[in-house]
Amino acid sequence: MKKILLIIFVVINLLAKNSIAQGADCATASPFCTATPASFPAQQNTVAPVGPDYGCLGSQPNPAWFFLQVATTGPITLDMSNSASVDIDYIIWGPFTSNAAACASGLTGADVDCSYSSSANETGIIPSAVVGEVYVLLITNYSNQATTISLAQTGGTGSTNCNIVCDMSALTANPGLCSSPANIYDLAGTVTYAAPPTTGTLTITNSCSGASQVFNAPFNPTTVNYNLTGLPANGAACTVTAVFSSDPVCTFTQNFTAPAACFVDCPIVVDSANTCEGVPTILTASGANSYIWSTGDTAATIMVSGSIANYSVIGITGTCSDTAIASVTTFPPPTISFTADTLTGCNTFSSTFTADTTGNAGATFSWNLGEGASGSGINPTHIYSQPGCHTVILTASFGQGCSTTDSISCMIKVFSMPKSSFNFAPVEIDLLDPTAYFTNTSTDATLWLWDFGDSTNSINQHPDHTFSDVGIYPVTLYSSTINGCKDSVTADIEVKDIITQYIPNAFTPNKNDRNDVFNIRAYGISPDNYELLIFDRWGNQIFKTQDMNIGWNGAKNNIGEVLQMNTYVYHLNYKELTGKKRSLIGHITLIR
Protein backbone atom coordinates (compact mmCIF):
# COMPACT_ATOMS: atom_id res chain seq x y z
CA MET A 1 0.00 0.00 0.00
CA LYS A 2 1.47 3.38 -1.00
CA LYS A 3 0.61 6.94 -0.09
CA ILE A 4 2.76 9.98 -0.87
CA LEU A 5 1.79 12.79 1.45
CA LEU A 6 3.91 15.57 -0.09
CA ILE A 7 2.71 18.41 2.16
CA ILE A 8 3.17 16.39 5.36
CA PHE A 9 6.59 15.15 4.16
CA VAL A 10 7.81 18.72 3.55
CA VAL A 11 6.60 19.87 6.97
CA ILE A 12 8.23 16.91 8.68
CA ASN A 13 11.57 17.57 6.95
CA LEU A 14 11.46 21.19 8.12
CA LEU A 15 11.20 19.99 11.73
CA ALA A 16 14.20 18.82 13.75
CA LYS A 17 14.55 15.04 13.57
CA ASN A 18 15.89 12.79 16.32
CA SER A 19 18.66 10.45 15.28
CA ILE A 20 17.73 6.98 16.53
CA ALA A 21 19.54 3.69 16.86
CA GLN A 22 18.52 0.68 14.76
CA GLY A 23 18.63 -3.00 15.61
CA ALA A 24 20.25 -5.72 13.52
CA ASP A 25 17.57 -8.34 14.33
CA CYS A 26 14.42 -8.79 16.39
CA ALA A 27 16.30 -9.28 19.67
CA THR A 28 18.23 -6.00 19.26
CA ALA A 29 15.29 -3.98 17.84
CA SER A 30 15.33 -0.35 19.00
CA PRO A 31 12.27 1.21 20.72
CA PHE A 32 10.53 3.91 18.70
CA CYS A 33 8.27 6.75 19.84
CA THR A 34 6.06 8.32 17.16
CA ALA A 35 5.66 11.60 19.03
CA THR A 36 8.80 13.04 17.40
CA PRO A 37 9.97 12.35 13.80
CA ALA A 38 13.26 10.40 13.71
CA SER A 39 15.96 9.47 11.20
CA PHE A 40 18.81 7.00 10.91
CA PRO A 41 21.56 6.13 8.36
CA ALA A 42 20.54 3.15 6.24
CA GLN A 43 22.54 -0.05 6.51
CA GLN A 44 24.62 -1.30 3.55
CA ASN A 45 25.95 -4.76 2.62
CA THR A 46 23.97 -6.61 5.35
CA VAL A 47 21.04 -9.04 5.25
CA ALA A 48 18.23 -9.97 7.66
CA PRO A 49 18.49 -13.28 9.59
CA VAL A 50 16.75 -16.42 8.35
CA GLY A 51 13.65 -17.54 10.24
CA PRO A 52 10.87 -14.94 10.33
CA ASP A 53 8.06 -14.90 7.77
CA TYR A 54 8.96 -11.80 5.78
CA GLY A 55 5.63 -11.68 4.01
CA CYS A 56 5.71 -9.64 0.81
CA LEU A 57 9.43 -8.92 1.06
CA GLY A 58 11.06 -10.93 -1.70
CA SER A 59 14.47 -10.04 -0.21
CA GLN A 60 15.55 -8.42 3.03
CA PRO A 61 18.80 -6.47 2.39
CA ASN A 62 20.22 -3.98 4.92
CA PRO A 63 17.53 -4.37 7.66
CA ALA A 64 16.71 -1.84 10.42
CA TRP A 65 14.60 -3.30 13.30
CA PHE A 66 12.29 -1.29 15.60
CA PHE A 67 9.42 -1.97 18.00
CA LEU A 68 6.70 0.33 19.38
CA GLN A 69 4.13 0.06 22.19
CA VAL A 70 0.63 1.50 21.79
CA ALA A 71 -0.29 4.23 24.31
CA THR A 72 -3.65 5.33 22.84
CA THR A 73 -6.07 3.02 21.03
CA GLY A 74 -6.67 3.86 17.39
CA PRO A 75 -5.15 3.53 13.92
CA ILE A 76 -1.50 4.61 13.43
CA THR A 77 -0.10 5.73 10.05
CA LEU A 78 3.72 5.67 9.65
CA ASP A 79 5.47 7.54 6.82
CA MET A 80 8.94 6.32 5.66
CA SER A 81 11.14 8.30 3.24
CA ASN A 82 14.87 8.69 2.52
CA SER A 83 17.30 11.46 1.55
CA ALA A 84 18.62 9.78 -1.63
CA SER A 85 15.13 8.93 -2.98
CA VAL A 86 16.09 5.28 -3.47
CA ASP A 87 13.99 2.12 -3.08
CA ILE A 88 13.09 1.15 0.52
CA ASP A 89 10.60 -1.50 1.77
CA TYR A 90 8.98 -2.51 5.10
CA ILE A 91 6.94 -5.06 7.04
CA ILE A 92 4.99 -4.71 10.34
CA TRP A 93 4.21 -7.69 12.64
CA GLY A 94 1.83 -7.72 15.65
CA PRO A 95 0.24 -7.45 17.99
CA PHE A 96 2.46 -8.88 20.77
CA THR A 97 2.60 -8.44 24.53
CA SER A 98 6.28 -7.40 24.42
CA ASN A 99 9.21 -7.29 22.05
CA ALA A 100 10.66 -10.36 23.81
CA ALA A 101 7.40 -12.21 23.13
CA ALA A 102 7.53 -11.11 19.49
CA CYS A 103 11.06 -12.47 19.08
CA ALA A 104 10.13 -15.68 20.92
CA SER A 105 7.30 -16.26 18.44
CA GLY A 106 9.83 -16.26 15.60
CA LEU A 107 7.69 -13.72 13.71
CA THR A 108 6.19 -16.55 11.71
CA GLY A 109 2.62 -15.26 11.83
CA ALA A 110 0.88 -13.03 9.36
CA ASP A 111 2.00 -9.44 9.08
CA VAL A 112 -0.12 -6.35 9.74
CA ASP A 113 1.19 -4.41 6.73
CA CYS A 114 3.94 -4.94 4.12
CA SER A 115 5.28 -3.27 0.94
CA TYR A 116 7.87 -4.46 -1.61
CA SER A 117 7.31 -1.68 -4.14
CA SER A 118 10.09 0.25 -5.94
CA SER A 119 9.04 3.53 -4.33
CA ALA A 120 11.36 5.74 -2.28
CA ASN A 121 8.44 6.65 0.04
CA GLU A 122 6.46 4.07 1.97
CA THR A 123 3.35 4.39 4.21
CA GLY A 124 2.61 1.68 6.75
CA ILE A 125 -0.71 1.43 8.67
CA ILE A 126 -1.58 -0.33 11.92
CA PRO A 127 -5.37 -0.19 11.44
CA SER A 128 -6.65 -1.03 14.95
CA ALA A 129 -3.90 -0.57 17.54
CA VAL A 130 -4.93 -1.22 21.15
CA VAL A 131 -3.33 0.17 24.34
CA GLY A 132 -0.42 -2.00 25.53
CA GLU A 133 0.04 -3.88 22.26
CA VAL A 134 3.60 -4.16 20.83
CA TYR A 135 4.34 -4.11 17.08
CA VAL A 136 7.64 -4.93 15.33
CA LEU A 137 8.71 -2.81 12.28
CA LEU A 138 11.42 -3.88 9.78
CA ILE A 139 12.65 -1.32 7.17
CA THR A 140 15.04 -2.50 4.38
CA ASN A 141 17.39 -0.50 2.11
CA TYR A 142 16.69 -2.41 -1.11
CA SER A 143 18.98 -0.15 -3.18
CA ASN A 144 22.04 -0.79 -0.96
CA GLN A 145 22.97 2.88 -1.53
CA ALA A 146 24.00 5.38 1.14
CA THR A 147 20.95 7.28 2.38
CA THR A 148 19.27 8.54 5.55
CA ILE A 149 15.83 7.08 6.28
CA SER A 150 13.19 9.23 8.03
CA LEU A 151 10.36 7.71 10.10
CA ALA A 152 7.35 9.58 11.50
CA GLN A 153 3.68 9.12 12.42
CA THR A 154 1.65 11.16 9.92
CA GLY A 155 -1.90 10.02 10.67
CA GLY A 156 -4.30 8.04 12.82
CA THR A 157 -5.81 8.64 16.29
CA GLY A 158 -3.56 6.12 17.99
CA SER A 159 -0.25 6.99 19.67
CA THR A 160 2.82 5.20 21.07
CA ASN A 161 4.47 5.01 24.49
CA CYS A 162 7.58 7.22 24.55
CA ASN A 163 8.62 5.85 27.97
CA ILE A 164 10.17 2.79 26.26
CA VAL A 165 12.76 5.00 24.45
CA CYS A 166 16.11 5.42 26.16
CA ASP A 167 16.60 8.94 27.61
CA MET A 168 19.81 9.96 29.42
CA SER A 169 18.93 13.07 31.42
CA ALA A 170 21.92 13.78 33.68
CA LEU A 171 25.62 13.02 34.30
CA THR A 172 27.53 14.33 37.30
CA ALA A 173 31.34 14.68 37.48
CA ASN A 174 32.96 15.14 40.92
CA PRO A 175 36.79 15.29 40.80
CA GLY A 176 38.58 14.24 44.01
CA LEU A 177 41.67 15.82 45.54
CA CYS A 178 45.12 15.64 43.96
CA SER A 179 47.29 12.83 45.36
CA SER A 180 51.01 13.63 45.93
CA PRO A 181 53.64 12.90 44.66
CA ALA A 182 51.99 11.10 41.71
CA ASN A 183 49.78 14.10 40.86
CA ILE A 184 46.68 11.97 40.20
CA TYR A 185 43.02 12.13 41.27
CA ASP A 186 39.78 10.11 41.06
CA LEU A 187 36.58 11.15 39.28
CA ALA A 188 33.21 9.92 40.59
CA GLY A 189 29.63 10.60 39.52
CA THR A 190 26.17 9.30 38.62
CA VAL A 191 24.50 8.66 35.25
CA THR A 192 20.71 9.19 35.24
CA TYR A 193 18.55 7.69 32.48
CA ALA A 194 15.19 6.11 31.63
CA ALA A 195 14.33 3.03 29.56
CA PRO A 196 17.90 1.80 29.04
CA PRO A 197 18.60 -0.77 26.29
CA THR A 198 18.40 -4.42 27.25
CA THR A 199 21.67 -5.33 25.52
CA GLY A 200 25.17 -3.96 25.01
CA THR A 201 27.31 -1.85 27.34
CA LEU A 202 27.29 1.53 29.08
CA THR A 203 30.72 3.21 28.83
CA ILE A 204 31.87 6.28 30.81
CA THR A 205 35.03 7.90 29.35
CA ASN A 206 37.29 10.78 30.50
CA SER A 207 38.53 12.95 27.59
CA CYS A 208 41.79 14.10 29.21
CA SER A 209 43.29 10.67 29.85
CA GLY A 210 41.12 8.25 27.90
CA ALA A 211 40.36 6.30 31.09
CA SER A 212 36.97 4.56 30.98
CA GLN A 213 34.63 2.30 32.99
CA VAL A 214 32.31 -0.21 31.29
CA PHE A 215 28.99 -1.61 32.61
CA ASN A 216 27.33 -4.60 30.95
CA ALA A 217 23.58 -5.22 30.43
CA PRO A 218 21.20 -5.68 32.19
CA PHE A 219 21.48 -2.16 33.58
CA ASN A 220 20.00 -0.60 36.73
CA PRO A 221 16.61 0.85 35.78
CA THR A 222 17.38 4.58 36.30
CA THR A 223 20.95 5.30 37.53
CA VAL A 224 24.48 3.93 37.70
CA ASN A 225 27.42 5.21 39.77
CA TYR A 226 30.91 5.29 38.24
CA ASN A 227 34.47 5.92 39.52
CA LEU A 228 37.50 6.64 37.29
CA THR A 229 40.85 6.40 39.10
CA GLY A 230 44.44 7.54 38.48
CA LEU A 231 43.61 10.55 36.29
CA PRO A 232 46.37 13.19 35.78
CA ALA A 233 46.01 16.24 38.04
CA ASN A 234 47.06 19.05 35.74
CA GLY A 235 44.31 21.69 35.97
CA ALA A 236 43.06 20.86 32.45
CA ALA A 237 39.53 21.44 31.16
CA CYS A 238 38.06 17.96 30.60
CA THR A 239 34.79 16.19 29.78
CA VAL A 240 33.23 12.90 30.84
CA THR A 241 30.83 11.12 28.46
CA ALA A 242 28.37 8.25 29.02
CA VAL A 243 26.96 6.29 26.06
CA PHE A 244 24.98 3.05 25.53
CA SER A 245 26.52 0.90 22.78
CA SER A 246 23.12 -0.48 21.73
CA ASP A 247 21.67 3.04 21.48
CA PRO A 248 24.51 5.47 20.65
CA VAL A 249 22.12 8.44 20.56
CA CYS A 250 21.30 7.81 24.21
CA THR A 251 24.33 9.72 25.53
CA PHE A 252 25.36 12.62 27.78
CA THR A 253 28.52 14.72 28.18
CA GLN A 254 29.53 16.76 31.24
CA ASN A 255 32.33 19.37 31.52
CA PHE A 256 34.65 19.59 34.54
CA THR A 257 38.11 20.88 35.48
CA ALA A 258 40.85 18.56 36.71
CA PRO A 259 42.52 19.63 39.99
CA ALA A 260 45.89 21.35 39.70
CA ALA A 261 49.11 19.44 40.36
CA CYS A 262 49.92 19.17 44.06
CA PHE A 263 53.61 18.21 43.80
CA VAL A 264 56.23 20.28 41.94
CA ASP A 265 59.58 18.75 40.87
CA CYS A 266 61.70 20.61 38.33
CA PRO A 267 64.90 18.68 37.52
CA ILE A 268 66.51 19.92 34.29
CA VAL A 269 68.49 17.99 31.71
CA VAL A 270 71.29 19.44 29.58
CA ASP A 271 73.12 17.87 26.63
CA SER A 272 76.90 17.86 26.41
CA ALA A 273 78.61 18.09 23.03
CA ASN A 274 81.66 16.71 21.22
CA THR A 275 82.66 18.82 18.23
CA CYS A 276 85.46 19.33 15.74
CA GLU A 277 88.06 21.89 16.85
CA GLY A 278 86.93 25.40 15.97
CA VAL A 279 83.43 24.34 14.87
CA PRO A 280 80.66 25.97 16.99
CA THR A 281 78.20 23.58 18.61
CA ILE A 282 74.73 23.70 20.22
CA LEU A 283 73.85 23.05 23.89
CA THR A 284 70.20 22.39 24.85
CA ALA A 285 68.54 22.37 28.30
CA SER A 286 65.05 20.98 29.02
CA GLY A 287 62.68 20.42 31.94
CA ALA A 288 62.09 24.02 33.11
CA ASN A 289 60.06 27.07 32.13
CA SER A 290 63.02 29.47 31.93
CA TYR A 291 66.84 29.26 31.97
CA ILE A 292 69.91 31.30 32.86
CA TRP A 293 73.24 30.14 31.35
CA SER A 294 76.72 31.02 32.57
CA THR A 295 77.14 32.81 29.23
CA GLY A 296 74.26 35.15 30.12
CA ASP A 297 71.92 33.56 27.54
CA THR A 298 68.33 32.86 28.63
CA ALA A 299 67.11 30.57 25.82
CA ALA A 300 66.80 26.80 26.21
CA THR A 301 69.23 26.31 23.28
CA ILE A 302 72.48 28.26 22.86
CA MET A 303 75.43 28.24 20.43
CA VAL A 304 78.95 28.03 21.90
CA SER A 305 82.45 28.05 20.39
CA GLY A 306 84.22 24.87 19.30
CA SER A 307 86.68 24.70 22.19
CA ILE A 308 86.93 22.61 25.38
CA ALA A 309 84.81 24.23 28.14
CA ASN A 310 82.10 23.66 30.79
CA TYR A 311 78.86 25.68 30.89
CA SER A 312 76.36 25.87 33.76
CA VAL A 313 72.64 26.51 33.40
CA ILE A 314 69.93 27.22 35.99
CA GLY A 315 66.41 26.01 35.17
CA ILE A 316 63.47 27.76 36.88
CA THR A 317 59.84 26.58 37.11
CA GLY A 318 57.74 28.77 39.42
CA THR A 319 59.53 28.81 42.75
CA CYS A 320 61.49 25.65 41.90
CA SER A 321 65.00 25.72 40.35
CA ASP A 322 67.76 23.28 39.41
CA THR A 323 71.34 23.59 38.10
CA ALA A 324 73.13 21.42 35.53
CA ILE A 325 76.54 21.41 33.82
CA ALA A 326 77.14 20.93 30.07
CA SER A 327 80.60 19.96 28.84
CA VAL A 328 82.07 20.65 25.40
CA THR A 329 84.86 18.37 24.18
CA THR A 330 86.65 18.61 20.84
CA PHE A 331 88.56 16.43 18.41
CA PRO A 332 91.05 17.55 15.74
CA PRO A 333 90.06 17.39 12.08
CA PRO A 334 91.40 14.08 10.74
CA THR A 335 94.04 13.87 8.04
CA ILE A 336 92.89 12.52 4.69
CA SER A 337 94.66 11.34 1.52
CA PHE A 338 93.74 9.57 -1.67
CA THR A 339 95.16 7.74 -4.69
CA ALA A 340 94.08 6.82 -8.23
CA ASP A 341 94.72 3.66 -10.22
CA THR A 342 95.37 5.52 -13.50
CA LEU A 343 97.06 8.93 -13.62
CA THR A 344 97.78 9.42 -17.32
CA GLY A 345 96.30 8.18 -20.55
CA CYS A 346 94.94 8.96 -23.96
CA ASN A 347 91.40 10.23 -24.15
CA THR A 348 89.20 8.60 -23.24
CA PHE A 349 90.24 6.50 -20.23
CA SER A 350 88.78 5.55 -16.83
CA SER A 351 90.35 6.21 -13.45
CA THR A 352 89.15 4.93 -10.05
CA PHE A 353 90.04 6.87 -6.90
CA THR A 354 90.45 5.53 -3.37
CA ALA A 355 90.13 7.59 -0.19
CA ASP A 356 92.24 6.55 2.79
CA THR A 357 89.71 5.70 5.51
CA THR A 358 92.27 5.09 8.27
CA GLY A 359 91.01 6.96 11.33
CA ASN A 360 88.13 8.38 9.32
CA ALA A 361 85.30 6.12 10.45
CA GLY A 362 81.90 7.61 9.80
CA ALA A 363 83.18 10.22 7.35
CA THR A 364 81.37 11.05 4.12
CA PHE A 365 83.47 11.85 1.05
CA SER A 366 82.75 14.26 -1.78
CA TRP A 367 85.02 14.67 -4.81
CA ASN A 368 85.80 17.29 -7.45
CA LEU A 369 87.29 15.15 -10.23
CA GLY A 370 87.94 17.88 -12.79
CA GLU A 371 86.18 18.27 -16.14
CA GLY A 372 83.22 19.59 -14.12
CA ALA A 373 82.64 16.08 -12.72
CA SER A 374 81.93 15.18 -9.10
CA GLY A 375 81.73 11.98 -7.09
CA SER A 376 80.96 10.58 -3.68
CA GLY A 377 81.92 7.63 -1.51
CA ILE A 378 85.26 5.96 -0.97
CA ASN A 379 85.87 4.71 -4.55
CA PRO A 380 84.41 6.95 -7.28
CA THR A 381 85.23 6.32 -10.94
CA HIS A 382 85.34 8.85 -13.76
CA ILE A 383 85.94 8.51 -17.51
CA TYR A 384 88.21 11.34 -18.70
CA SER A 385 87.71 12.69 -22.22
CA GLN A 386 89.06 16.26 -22.16
CA PRO A 387 92.79 16.56 -22.96
CA GLY A 388 94.76 18.51 -20.41
CA CYS A 389 95.77 18.59 -16.78
CA HIS A 390 93.07 17.96 -14.11
CA THR A 391 93.27 18.76 -10.39
CA VAL A 392 91.38 16.43 -8.02
CA ILE A 393 89.95 17.65 -4.69
CA LEU A 394 88.63 15.41 -1.87
CA THR A 395 86.53 16.75 1.02
CA ALA A 396 85.79 14.52 4.01
CA SER A 397 82.91 15.54 6.31
CA PHE A 398 82.56 14.18 9.81
CA GLY A 399 79.31 15.78 10.98
CA GLN A 400 78.81 18.70 13.35
CA GLY A 401 80.16 21.00 10.64
CA CYS A 402 83.59 19.36 10.73
CA SER A 403 85.34 18.74 7.41
CA THR A 404 88.83 18.66 5.89
CA THR A 405 90.05 18.93 2.29
CA ASP A 406 92.98 17.51 0.32
CA SER A 407 93.84 18.23 -3.30
CA ILE A 408 96.45 17.08 -5.83
CA SER A 409 97.23 19.59 -8.56
CA CYS A 410 97.40 18.20 -12.08
CA MET A 411 96.84 14.69 -10.75
CA ILE A 412 95.25 13.40 -13.95
CA LYS A 413 96.84 14.07 -17.36
CA VAL A 414 94.78 13.35 -20.46
CA PHE A 415 96.72 13.26 -23.75
CA SER A 416 95.18 14.09 -27.11
CA MET A 417 94.56 11.29 -29.57
CA PRO A 418 96.02 11.63 -33.09
CA LYS A 419 93.67 11.44 -36.06
CA SER A 420 94.91 9.24 -38.87
CA SER A 421 93.99 10.07 -42.48
CA PHE A 422 95.58 9.93 -45.94
CA ASN A 423 94.88 10.11 -49.62
CA PHE A 424 96.68 8.70 -52.65
CA ALA A 425 97.18 9.22 -56.37
CA PRO A 426 96.43 8.16 -58.96
CA VAL A 427 92.91 7.08 -58.05
CA GLU A 428 92.99 4.19 -60.54
CA ILE A 429 96.09 2.00 -60.56
CA ASP A 430 96.91 -0.83 -62.95
CA LEU A 431 99.86 -3.00 -63.82
CA LEU A 432 101.03 -0.54 -66.47
CA ASP A 433 101.58 2.04 -63.73
CA PRO A 434 101.40 0.17 -60.39
CA THR A 435 102.92 2.92 -58.20
CA ALA A 436 100.75 4.79 -55.64
CA TYR A 437 101.82 8.11 -54.10
CA PHE A 438 100.52 8.62 -50.55
CA THR A 439 99.88 11.95 -48.80
CA ASN A 440 99.69 11.76 -45.00
CA THR A 441 96.95 14.14 -43.74
CA SER A 442 96.96 12.94 -40.12
CA THR A 443 96.79 15.49 -37.26
CA ASP A 444 98.41 15.61 -33.81
CA ALA A 445 100.82 12.79 -34.71
CA THR A 446 104.61 12.62 -34.71
CA LEU A 447 105.25 8.98 -35.70
CA TRP A 448 103.80 6.98 -38.58
CA LEU A 449 103.85 3.40 -39.82
CA TRP A 450 102.41 2.33 -43.19
CA ASP A 451 101.24 -1.22 -43.91
CA PHE A 452 100.66 -1.58 -47.67
CA GLY A 453 98.73 -4.84 -47.37
CA ASP A 454 101.36 -6.85 -49.26
CA SER A 455 103.68 -7.62 -46.31
CA THR A 456 105.65 -4.42 -46.87
CA ASN A 457 105.66 -1.24 -44.78
CA SER A 458 107.21 2.21 -44.43
CA ILE A 459 107.84 4.78 -41.68
CA ASN A 460 108.02 7.75 -44.07
CA GLN A 461 105.46 10.48 -43.61
CA HIS A 462 104.56 10.65 -47.32
CA PRO A 463 105.73 7.41 -48.98
CA ASP A 464 105.16 5.97 -52.43
CA HIS A 465 104.76 2.27 -53.11
CA THR A 466 104.82 0.06 -56.20
CA PHE A 467 102.48 -2.96 -56.17
CA SER A 468 103.62 -6.14 -57.92
CA ASP A 469 100.34 -7.73 -58.87
CA VAL A 470 96.66 -7.09 -59.41
CA GLY A 471 94.34 -7.22 -56.40
CA ILE A 472 92.76 -5.19 -53.59
CA TYR A 473 95.26 -4.12 -50.94
CA PRO A 474 94.13 -2.89 -47.47
CA VAL A 475 96.56 -0.05 -46.83
CA THR A 476 96.70 0.99 -43.17
CA LEU A 477 98.28 4.10 -41.68
CA TYR A 478 99.16 3.95 -37.98
CA SER A 479 99.73 7.33 -36.30
CA SER A 480 101.04 7.94 -32.78
CA THR A 481 102.15 10.74 -30.48
CA ILE A 482 105.17 11.05 -28.21
CA ASN A 483 102.82 10.03 -25.35
CA GLY A 484 101.99 6.75 -27.04
CA CYS A 485 98.44 7.66 -28.13
CA LYS A 486 97.62 5.81 -31.34
CA ASP A 487 95.08 5.88 -34.13
CA SER A 488 94.77 4.10 -37.46
CA VAL A 489 92.86 4.26 -40.70
CA THR A 490 92.57 1.73 -43.53
CA ALA A 491 91.68 2.23 -47.19
CA ASP A 492 91.41 -0.42 -49.88
CA ILE A 493 93.53 0.22 -53.02
CA GLU A 494 92.71 -1.79 -56.12
CA VAL A 495 95.43 -2.61 -58.64
CA LYS A 496 93.71 -3.49 -61.88
CA ASP A 497 94.84 -5.79 -64.66
CA ILE A 498 95.70 -4.44 -68.14
CA ILE A 499 92.85 -4.79 -70.63
CA THR A 500 94.14 -5.21 -74.27
CA GLN A 501 92.41 -6.33 -77.39
CA TYR A 502 93.43 -6.61 -81.11
CA ILE A 503 90.59 -5.91 -83.58
CA PRO A 504 91.56 -6.00 -87.30
CA ASN A 505 89.82 -3.60 -89.71
CA ALA A 506 89.85 -5.97 -92.71
CA PHE A 507 90.18 -9.66 -93.62
CA THR A 508 90.41 -11.75 -96.84
CA PRO A 509 88.41 -14.98 -96.62
CA ASN A 510 89.97 -16.57 -99.75
CA LYS A 511 90.99 -19.83 -98.06
CA ASN A 512 94.72 -19.33 -98.33
CA ASP A 513 95.09 -19.79 -94.60
CA ARG A 514 96.16 -16.19 -94.14
CA ASN A 515 93.78 -13.65 -92.69
CA ASP A 516 90.84 -15.86 -93.64
CA VAL A 517 88.80 -15.24 -90.42
CA PHE A 518 87.79 -12.04 -88.60
CA ASN A 519 88.60 -12.71 -84.94
CA ILE A 520 89.31 -10.59 -81.84
CA ARG A 521 92.31 -11.29 -79.67
CA ALA A 522 91.99 -9.87 -76.11
CA TYR A 523 93.65 -10.04 -72.67
CA GLY A 524 91.84 -9.39 -69.38
CA ILE A 525 88.39 -10.32 -70.72
CA SER A 526 86.14 -12.88 -69.02
CA PRO A 527 85.49 -15.74 -71.51
CA ASP A 528 82.15 -16.38 -69.83
CA ASN A 529 80.80 -12.91 -70.64
CA TYR A 530 81.74 -12.44 -74.33
CA GLU A 531 79.54 -11.65 -77.34
CA LEU A 532 80.48 -10.70 -80.97
CA LEU A 533 77.75 -9.57 -83.44
CA ILE A 534 78.19 -8.75 -87.21
CA PHE A 535 75.65 -6.60 -89.11
CA ASP A 536 75.44 -5.61 -92.79
CA ARG A 537 74.98 -2.00 -93.90
CA TRP A 538 71.20 -2.38 -93.64
CA GLY A 539 71.35 -3.51 -89.97
CA ASN A 540 70.71 -7.17 -90.59
CA GLN A 541 72.50 -9.49 -88.24
CA ILE A 542 74.58 -11.96 -90.23
CA PHE A 543 76.77 -13.49 -87.51
CA LYS A 544 76.79 -14.02 -83.72
CA THR A 545 79.16 -15.88 -81.37
CA GLN A 546 79.71 -16.06 -77.60
CA ASP A 547 82.91 -18.07 -77.94
CA MET A 548 86.11 -16.06 -78.01
CA ASN A 549 87.77 -18.82 -80.05
CA ILE A 550 85.25 -18.67 -82.95
CA GLY A 551 85.55 -15.84 -85.51
CA TRP A 552 83.57 -14.82 -88.63
CA ASN A 553 84.63 -16.56 -91.86
CA GLY A 554 82.77 -14.11 -94.13
CA ALA A 555 79.69 -16.34 -94.72
CA LYS A 556 76.30 -15.75 -93.18
CA ASN A 557 76.37 -17.49 -89.84
CA ASN A 558 79.65 -19.07 -91.07
CA ILE A 559 77.66 -21.31 -93.47
CA GLY A 560 77.81 -21.37 -97.26
CA GLU A 561 79.41 -18.91 -99.65
CA VAL A 562 81.40 -15.89 -98.57
CA LEU A 563 79.38 -12.68 -98.78
CA GLN A 564 80.19 -9.95 -101.23
CA MET A 565 83.03 -7.59 -100.60
CA ASN A 566 81.78 -4.73 -98.45
CA THR A 567 82.18 -2.94 -95.11
CA TYR A 568 80.34 -4.50 -92.20
CA VAL A 569 79.61 -3.34 -88.58
CA TYR A 570 80.69 -5.31 -85.51
CA HIS A 571 79.31 -5.05 -81.92
CA LEU A 572 81.60 -6.39 -79.20
CA ASN A 573 80.16 -6.87 -75.65
CA TYR A 574 82.39 -8.21 -72.88
CA LYS A 575 83.15 -8.06 -69.12
CA GLU A 576 86.58 -7.34 -67.76
CA LEU A 577 88.05 -9.70 -65.19
CA THR A 578 87.44 -6.93 -62.64
CA GLY A 579 83.71 -7.28 -63.30
CA LYS A 580 83.23 -4.08 -65.29
CA LYS A 581 81.08 -4.44 -68.44
CA ARG A 582 82.09 -2.76 -71.74
CA SER A 583 80.76 -2.45 -75.31
CA LEU A 584 82.64 -1.58 -78.56
CA ILE A 585 81.26 -0.80 -82.05
CA GLY A 586 83.44 -0.70 -85.18
CA HIS A 587 83.79 -1.57 -88.90
CA ILE A 588 85.37 -4.51 -90.63
CA THR A 589 85.99 -4.66 -94.40
CA LEU A 590 85.57 -7.98 -96.21
CA ILE A 591 88.00 -8.11 -99.19
CA ARG A 592 87.75 -10.80 -101.90
Buried (B, 14 or more C-beta within 10 A) or exposed (E): EEBEBEEBBEEBBEEEBBEBBBBBBBBBBBBBBBBBBBBBBBBEEBEBEEEBEBBEBEEBBBBBBBBBBBBBBBEBBBBBBBBBEBBBBBBBBBBBEBBBEBBEBEBEBEBBBBBBBEBBBBBBBBEEBEEEBBBBBBBBBBBBBEBBBBBBBBBBEBBBBBEBBBBBEEBBBEBBEBBEEEBBBBBBBBBBBBBBBBBBBBBBBBBBBEBEBEBEBEBEEEEBEBEBEEBBBBEBEBBBBBBBBBBEBBBBBBEBEBBEBBEEEBEBEBBBBEBBEEBBBEBBBEBBEEBBBBBEBEEBEBEBEBBEBEBEBBBBBEEEBBEBEBBBEBEEBBEBEBEBEEEBBBBEBEBEBEBBBEEBEEBBBBBBBBBEBEBEEBEBEBEBEEBBEBEBBBBBBBEBEBBBEBEBEEBBBBBBBBEBBBEBEEEEBBBEEBEBEBEBEBEBBEBBBBBBBBEEBBEEBEBEBEBEEBEEBEBBBBBBBEBEBBBBBEBEBBBBBEBEBEBBEEBBBEEEEEEBBBBBEBEBBBEEBBBBBBBBEEEEEBBBBEEBEEBBBBBBEBEEEBBEEEEBBBBBBBBBBEEEEEEEEEEBBBEE
